[in-house]
Amino acid sequence: MTKAENIAQKAAELMKNDAVLVTAADIKNGVAQKIQVYFWSDAPVMDIITKDDLVQGFPDAGAYVLVPGTSDVNKALKKLEMFEGEEDMYFRTDGTRTEEDEFAGVPPVLFMETVEAICSL
């Protein structure tokens, strides 16, 4: 198996156990606006949601972020932590409690939508 296939296999296992996978996020002034997620429903399904959607529907099995540029299977999927700040809920992968959303440098949602549009040409 290639490194990409190994990472995809690990992602599939997480999603089959009810976790979601974040692959893109639009962040403005430290606050996530749109988030592209994948989840399992007989097969991987992609959806674009808001931050509030993720806060309200944060799965018990957790959420993971596909880290760009990482080929190590053990580092390619980072657990996304949600925590309550003074005025809002925040998401981070770096273990800090900085009151800004952080998704391990995933690309913007439009970028991933464009890649998917190209794949379906």
N, C-alpha and C positions, 0 to 999 in steps of 0.2 A: 504494500500500500504506500501511496505517496504521503508526504506530510499533510497536504491538504485533505486527503481522504481520511487520515487518522484524526485530524481536528474535527472534520465533519462527523465522523463516527461518534466522537466524544460528545459533540453538540447534540446529535440525535438521541443519545442515551439520556442526556439531561432533559431534553424536551419531552421524551417519552415518559419521564418521571414528573411531568407537569411544571418544569421550569420554563422560563421564557429566555430567549436569546436576543440581546440588543445588538444590532449591526450598524445603526446610524443614529445620529441625534443632531437636531438644530438647537444650539444654545445661544441665547441672546442675553447679555448682561448677567451671565452666571446662572440663568434659569432656562431649563429645557423647555422648548416650545413644541417640537414634534419629535417623536421617537419611533424608529422602525424596529419592530420586534418580529421574531419568529416564534411560533409555538406548534405543538404537535396536535393534529386532528386527523388521524389515519395517515397523514404525511405532513411534512412541514408546511405551515401556512404563514404568510407574511401579512402584517397589518401595520399601518401607521397610526399611532395613537398620540394623545396629549400627555403631558406630565400628570395631570389629574387622573387620567385613565390608569396610568401605571401606579400612582399612589393608591387609588381606590381598589385596584384589582391586583395588587402585588401578590404573587403566588406564594403559598406556603413553602413550596419547593424551591423558591428563590428565583433570582434573575442573574444571568451571566452576560458578560460583554465579550464580543469577539474582538480581541486586541489586534489592531492593524500592525503588520510588519513583524509578527512573532511567529516563528516556525516551530518552536518547542511546544509540543502538545500539552504539556503540563502548565504552560504559561499563557497559552493562546485564549483561554476562556477564564476571565476574571469574575469573581463573584461581585455582584453589585449590591452595595449596602444602602439601605434607606434609613434615614434618621430624622428626628424632629429638631428643627432649629427654633430660634426665637419666634419667627413669623411664618415659617413654611416647612414642608418636608423637603429633604434633599437626598440626592443620589450621588454616591462616590464609589470608586474602586480602589482608591489609594490608601484607605485606612484612616484618613484624617476626618475631622469634623468641621472642615471649612464650609461655611454656609453658601456654597455655590454647587451647582450640579457639575459632575465630572464623569465622563464615560470612557476613560482610557484612550482618548484621541480618535474615536470612531469618526468616519467622514460624515458630512452633512447628508440629510435625507435625500435632497435633490440629486446628489451624486449617485447614490445607490439606486434611486428610481431610474436614472438615466442608464446605468449599467443593465438593469433588468429590462428596460425598453430595448436596448441594443440586443440583448440575448433573445428577445422575442421577435426580432425582425425576420 
